[in-house]
Amino acid sequence: MEQWLWPSGGAWLLVAARALLQLLRADLRLGRPLLAALALLAGLDWLCQRLLPPLAALALLAAAGWIALSCLARPPRLPVATRTVLITGCDSGFGKEAAKKLDAMGFTVLATVLDLESPGALELRACCSPHLKLLQMDMTKPDDIRRALEFTKAHTSSTGLWGLVNNAGLNDVVADAELSPVATFRTCMEVNFFGTLQLTKGLLPLLRRSRGRIVTLGSPAGDMPFPCLGAYGTSKAAMVLLMDTFSSELLPWGVKVSVIQPGCFKTGEGSVNNANCWERSKQKLLANLPQELLQAYGEDYIEHTYRQFLHSLSLAMPDLSPVIDAIVDALLAAQPQHRYYPGRGVGLMYFIHYYLPQSLRRRFLQAFFIRPCVPRALRSGKPGPTPTQDEARESDPNPGPSPTVSQ
């Protein structure tokens, strides 16, 4: 046993020295992944003591620790230098926080806002450097987008445009696809798809010249059928497929494209977390719903849906840093990821979606987002919301992460 302690200690000393060096260089973050890796190494150490001779155990433990720290290390990043980035939807949420972060890092930031006098725009003026430029742009207005393109070309003539962050997005209704007005589908497509398409296409000559980056905020609702998010989800699905197309076609030009699929975050005023905004949306939906559909589903069905939706949003994460870190990494990493999944529970959500049967996927989305009640026309004489038969046999778990992120 005394002969074993030195080889084991030598391996741990090597791992500790490299971990400390990476922490000092900010190449490694002290968090749960690092602690989990150290716990696994301790388990491997215990097995090696019982199964291998000392020198073999030393080599295996040192190699395992080196590989683990290499996997946990932050990938090499490019210098900020004089890079310029355009970010859409900076009135609040991810766009505003990303603009502040990138400005603090030394980027020249061109930030588009819906209203130049909005609280978010005023905050950016007050706390950011003179290098940050604000521009009013409505993604549903082609003239605004053309003006933004001219503005960007004029302000990047000497430095070039390094990155485009497609953050602006819209979702203003939560209802079954049959209950959602067709105009809502069109509006979501105008903002989330066609506006993004026109802006991205207009900036491609600049991005090809700089061999730059395109970073787009998507949503898990574009990858899986979340209840009552048909209009929002289909527009995000179209946008993500467009970005995948750009990723393939722009590869020879050196332009790298990343999509960020965040969980549910509290993105501030005017966001999905504004209860008054969603109350107005519900009242507008009820006022314009055809009488036939209102009788078939019932007003209490829609009330129940919105209550479930707001309860799910109440558990949203207030810390936006995971998404902002993903944006920064997609802009500066030498080899950025094609997909980023920041947020609590997003990995579990995608695992269930890709690997479990359809019936379990459906019940998971209902249990952790919106648990629908039975429409009025299908009830057997019982007023008020009635759980579906599948759900009546289940307990009522706390809702999990919502995919609706409106920037």
N, C-alpha and C positions, 0 to 999 in steps of 0.2 A: 504493500500500500504506500509506503514511503517513497518507493521508486516512481509511483504513478503521479504523486502530487506535483512534481516539477514539470513534466510535460503538459499536464492539464493547465497549470498556472501559466506556462509560457504561451499557450494558445489564447487564454483569456486576456493576457497582457497585450498580445498583438491585436486582438479584436477591440479592446478598450482604447488602445492608442489610436487606431484608425478612426473609431467612432468619435473620439474627442477631437481629432484633427478635422473631420468632416463637420462637426458641430461648430467649431471655431470659424470655418470657412463658409458657414451657412449653407453647406451642401447637404445637410441632414437635419431633419426636424425631430425634436424630442416629442414623441407622441405615442399613441397606441400601436402603430405598426412597428416602431422600434422596440417597444417593450415586449410585444408578441414575439418578435424575432429573437430577443434575448432569452425569453422563456423557452422557446423551441431549442435554442442552443444548449440551455441548461439540461433539457431532457435528453438531447443527443449526448451531452457529456456523461450523464448518468448511464446511458446504454454503453458508451464506449468503455467506461471503467469496468464493465462486466463482460464485455464480449471481445475486446481487441487488446493486443499488446500495446504498451505505452507509446512507442514511436508511431505506430499506425493510427492510434487514437489522436495523438497530437496533430498529425497531418490532416486527418479527416475533420477534426474540430476547427482547426485554423482555416482550412479551405471553406468549410461551411460558413464560418463567420465572415470571411472575406467576400464570399458570393452574396450573402445576405445584405451586408452593408453596401455592396455595389448595386444591388437591386433597389435598396432604399434611398440611394443617393439622388439628389436633385440632378436632373440631366443638365448638361452644359448649356449655358444661355449666351445669346448674342449681346454685345454691348448696346446700350440705348443710343448713344452718340446723338445724332441729329434726326432721329426717326420721327416721322409724322404719322398720326393715326386719326382716322375719322370714326366717330362713334355716333350712332343714331339713338334717339330716345333717351336723352340725358336729363329730362325733367325730374326723374325720380328713379329709385331702385337701382338696378344693376348698372344702367347707363351713367347715372350721376356718380355713383361710387367708383366705377371704372375710370371715369374722366378725372376724378380727384386723385386716384392712385397713380395713373399714368402720368399726369402732370407733375406729381411729386417726384416721380422717378426720372424726370427730365425729358419726356416725350413732348413734342408739339402736338397738342390735342385740338382737333376740330370737332366740336360737340354740337349736334343738332338737337333742338328742342321744339316742342309744339308751340310754346308761348315764351317769348323772350322776357316776359314779366312774371313768369311762374315762380313759385318759391324755390324750386330747384335751380332755375336759371340764375336767380338772384344770389343763391348760395354759392354757385360756381364762380360768379363774378367776384364775390367777396373773399373767397378762401383760396382761389387758384392763382397761378402766376399769369403775367401778361401774355405768356405764350399760348394760353388756352383761348381759342376763338369760338364764340357762340354764333349759331346760325339757325334761324327759324325754318322748319321744314315739316310739312304735313305729308305723310307717306301716301295719302290718297290723292294728292294733287300733282300731276306730272310737271306742272310749271314750277312748283317748289323744288321738285327733285332736279329738274334741269338747272335751276338757279344754284342749287347745292353743288352740282357737278362743276359749274363754271367757277364758283367760289373755291372749291377744292383745287382745281387746276391752277387758279391764280396764286394760291397760297403754297403750292408745292412745286413751283417752277424751278426753284433752286435746290430744294432738299429731296424732292420726290415723295411719293406716298408709299409708306411701308405697310400699313395695315388698314383694313376696314373691319369694324365691329358692328355687325347687323344685330342690334339689340331691340330696336323699336318693335313693339308687337301689340296686339289687341285681342281681348276677349270680353264681350259685353253681355253675354247671355249664358245661362246655365239651364238647359232643358233638353228633353228628348229631341232627337233629330226631327221627328214629326211635328213637335210643338215649336221648333225654332223657325222663325221666318226665313224665307229664302234670301231676303235682303241681308240678314245677319251673316249667312254663308258668304255672300258677295263682299260685304264689308271686311270680314276677316281675311278673305283672299286678297282684297285690295291692299291691305296693310301688311299682312304677314307674308304674302307671296309676290304679288305683282309689283308693289312698291320696292320690296327688297330686290326683285329681279331687275327692275329698271336702274336702280342705283348701282347695283353690283356690275351690271353690264357696262354702264357708263364709266366706271372707275377701272375696268380691267386693263385698258392701255397703260395707265399709270402703275398698276400692280404688276403687270408683266414686265415693265421696264425695270422695276426695283426688285423683281423676284420676291415679292412680298407675301403677305398673309391675309386670308379671309377668315374671320371668326364669326360664327353665327349662333345666336341663342335659340335653341329649339325647345322641345318639351317632350317628356315621356308620353303625353297625350297624342303626339304624332306617331308614336310607335305601337301603341296598344289602345284598345277601345274603352277608354274611361267613360263611365256613365255620364250622360248629359253634357258632354263636351264635343259633340259632333262637329260643329262649325269651326271651333278653335283647333281641334285635333286634325281635321282634314287639311286645313290651311298649313299647319306646321308640318304635316307629313309631306305635302307638296314641296314646301320650302327645303326640307332636309334632303329629299330626293334630288332637288335642283343642286344643292351644295355637293352632293355625292357626284353628280354629273360634272360640275365644275372641277372637283378634285381630280377626276380622271382626265379631263380634257386639258387642264392647265398644268399637269405634271411635267410635260416637256419644257414648259416655260419657267419651271422652278417655283411656281406659286403654290403654297401649301394652304389647304383648306381644313378647318376644324369646326366641329359642331359640338356645342355644349348643351347637355340635356340635364337641367337642374331639377332638383326636387322642389318642395314648396318653401318659399322664403317670404318674409315680410318685407315688401319692397316699398313701403311708404305711402304717401298721399297719392290718391288716384289709382291705387293698385288694387289687386284682388282682395286685399285685406280691408278695404274701405266698405264698411257695412252699409252706409247710406247709399253709396253708389249701387250696390247690389239690390237694395230695397227698391230703388227707382227702376232698375232693370226688371225686377219681378213685376212691378206694377204696370210697366209698359207692356210686358209680355201678356199679362192678363187682359189688359185693355184692348189689345189687338188680336187676341186669339179668336178664331172662328167659333161660333156658338156650338157647333157640332163637336169640335175637339174639346171644348170646355166641359161639355156634358159627358163625353166619353171618359176623360181623365179625371175631371173634378178639380176645383180650385185648391182643395186640401192636398192633392197630389203635388201641385207646384209649390205650395207652401212648405210641404214636407221636404221636397228636393232642396229648396233654398236653405232651410234650417240645417240639413245635413251638410250642405256645401260650406256654410259659414262655420259650422262646428269643426269641420276638417281644416279650414283655414286658420282657426284659432290656435292650432298646434304648429303653425308655420315657424320656421327658424328665423330669429331676428338677425343673426350674424350672417352677413352677405359675403364674408371673406372667402369661403370655399369657391364661390363662383368667380369672384374677382381674381383670385389666385389662378384659376383655370384660364381666364382671359389673358392674364399676363404670361402664363406659360405658353399658351398657343401663339402669342405674338413673338416671344423671345427664345423659346427652346430651339436648339439646333435641329431637333427632330420632334416636332410637336405631335401630340396624339391626334388621331383622326376623330375620336370621340372622347368627351369628358363627361363624367357622371357625378357632379358634386351634389351633396345633400344627403340627409339622413334617410336610410332605407331604400335609396334608389337602386343600389346593387341587388338587394333582395327582390325588389320589384321586377327587375329585368331577368333575374334567375327564374322566378316563377313564370314569367311570360314566355321565356324561351324553352323551358324544360318540363313544365308540368302540363297535364291534360287541360283541354279547353274549359271543361266544367269547373275545374279548380281555379283556373285563371279568372274566369268570370266572377266566381264567388269571392275571390280575393279582392278584386277591384271594387266590388260592391261593399264588402265588409270594411275596407280601408279607405274608401272615398265617399261614395253615396250609396246608401242602402235604400233601394226604391221600395215604395209601397205599391199595393195593387191598385190599378186604375179603377175609378168609380164603376165603370160599366162591367167590370169583372168581379165585383164584390157580391157576396151572397147576403145582401140586405144589411151589412154592417157599415155604419157611417164612420168616417175618419180613416186615417192611414192604417193599413193592415199589412204586416210584413208578408213577404212572399213565403211559400211553403218551404223552400230550401233554407231560408234565413230563420224561420221560426224555430228550427231545430238547433240553431247555433246561439251561443252567447253573444253579447253585444260588445265586441272589442273596441278599444279606442281607435278612432280613425288615424290613419298614418299619413304619409306625405302626399300632398296634392300636387298634380303636375301642372296646374294652371299658373303660369308666370306671365303677368302682363306688365310690360315695361313702359 
